[in-house]
């Protein structure tokens, strides 16, 4: 039987490993359940060397994609950090936040200590050195978190309940992918900062413009960057078009994002008021869990928007959303 025709590989899909999908319709995670026969198979679309050293080209094999669950932005999303494949990553990334916070707190404390005389220079120098260490550890942790964020987003977009393509292997092989998340964050920061500065110059209220702007623009920028396969991509026609054609799905995503962000922000403010030490001990787990859940819901959003787009092309008119 001849091989199937090559199928276009979306940049949102995991580019490096074989992913075997389930039906995607589960309402959670069944630890004791045997894995089902995959409905499709995704294979990397780039040249690599085989065991004999020859260059070989992998192609994605066209397979039927599973349908989303009935409630795609809820089912298997908020309990995702507790799933078997994500639990270890959640705990490991949460543990990685602790040294970042501790070094940052001690560095700021030393630099701000109002000593005079001989000890003043020592406190300032130690604070500077700790600040450099804090910056380095923050960048390293953020890069690892961003790579895991993208792995969750891409595999969820592929219709997988569990993540099969966690970043692994040498650090340099996957660390560049963190630029996709960093680029989306920068792109989503620029417009609200400009608007805030303009409102300030005009003497108008501008409080909250930046966080609200980032909240609204980041998912658009992130999906645009992945769809265009560029860390500076912003004007992706399919993504911007989906804001109109799949507006109910986008609206549901933002509502659930608010439900996710508000408790985490409230916990942060509460612990800061009680004690900074409590913040250091209490925030890593919910912070990392919120990022993982956000990535999962963003992947489901991209999945649903693509299905809407395919349905529109096949039917010739917008699909009625349930």
ABEGO torsion letter per residue (X at the ends): XBBBBBBBBBAABBAABBBBBBAGABAEBBAABBBBBBABBBBBBBBBBBAAGBBBBBBBBBBBBBBBBABAAABGAAAAAABAAAAAAAAAAAAAAAAAAAAAAAAAAAAABABBEAAAAAAAAAAAAAAAAAAAAAAAAAAAAAAAAAAAAAAAAAGBABBABBBBEBAAAAAAAAAAAAAAAAAAAAAAAAAAAAAAAAGBBABGAAAAAAAAAAAAAAAAAAAAGBAABABBAAAAAAAAAAAAAAAAAAAAAAAAAAAAAAAAAAAAAABAAAAAAAAAAAAAAAAAAAAAAAAAAAAAAAAAAAAAAAAGBBBBBX
